[in-house]
Amino acid sequence: MEHSYDLKISDFQVLIAQQGIKGARAEYFPKLVFMMGTEYTKNFRNERESTVMSIGEAYINPYTRYQSVLGLTLSYNIFDFGVRGGNLKIAKEGVSIKELEKKTKISRS
């Protein structure tokens, strides 16, 4: 019974479901994104103002030039309307379901 293929698969499914709990808990922590890159920008208009804009993770400059970009973003979701808690509850229920499936396979053997 300890070498049963179905029971080994059930063990792995329980472990995968437990990793889902860790993933759901990770949503409670702030996200830190570090980005760096080099790019060449070609602009066909002559503009006198030097303004570098950031849109999401993209940086846009008005001149034709090479630029190196270094960015650091820290974000935290303040309003989620219960989504994080719901995802954590679903992940915990998923673990209990996989454990119950494993027990039924053991009882059948």
N, C-alpha and C positions, 0 to 999 in steps of 0.2 A: 504494500500500500504506500510506503514512503517513496517508492520509485515510480509512482503513477504519473503519467504524463499530464493528465487532467489536473491533478493536484498541484503540480509544479506551475502550470499555467495559472491556476487560481492564486497561488502565492505571488506570482508576478503581477497579476491584476490588482491584488490588494496593495502591493508596493507602489504601483502606478497611481492608484487612487489616493494613497497617502501623499504622494508628491503633488497631487492636485490641491490638497489642503495647504501645503507649503506655498504653492503658487497663489492661492486665494489670500493667504495671510500677507504675502509680499505686496499686495495692493494697498496695504495700510501704511507702507513706508513711502517717503518721498522718492521721486525719480531724479537721478543725476545723470545727465548726458554730456559727454565730452566729445568734441568733434574738432578735427583739424583737416585741412586740405589746401591744395594749391590749384588755381584755375586761371584760365586765360579768358578775358572778356573782351569782345569786339563790339564797340558802339559806333554807329555811323553818323551820329550827330555830335556837334561840338557843344558841350555844355560846360559852363564855367563853374558850376557849383560842385563841390566834392561831397557827396552824400552817399554813404553806404547804408543800404536798407537791409533789414533781415525779415524774411517771411518764413516762419517756421524754422526749418534748419537750413534754409538757403540764404545766402548773402549776395546782394546785387549791388554793383557799383556803376556809376554813370560814365566811366572812362574806358578807353581801350587800354588794357594793361594786364599784366600778371598780378595776381594777388595771392597772398597766403592768408588763410582764415583759421582762426583759433576760437572756438566757442565752448562755453560752459553753460548749461541750462539746469536749473533746479526747479522742479515743479511738484506740487502736491495737490491732489484733488480734494477740495473742501466740500463741495456739494455733490453727492452721488445718489441721493434719494434712496438709500438702502441697498444699492446694487452690490457693494462690497460685502455687506453682511449676508445678503442673499446668496452670493457666490460661495462664501465660506460655508454656509449651511448646506448648500447643494453638494459641495465637496465632501463634507463630513457624512452626509447621507449616502454618498457614493461609496465611501469606505465601508460603512455598515452593510450596504447591499452586497459588495464584493465578499465581505467576510461571511455573510449569510449564505451566499452561493457556494463558498468553499466548504462550509459546514454541511450543506446538503450533499455535496459530492463525497465528503468523508463518510456520511451516514449511509450513502448508497453502496460504498465499497465494502 
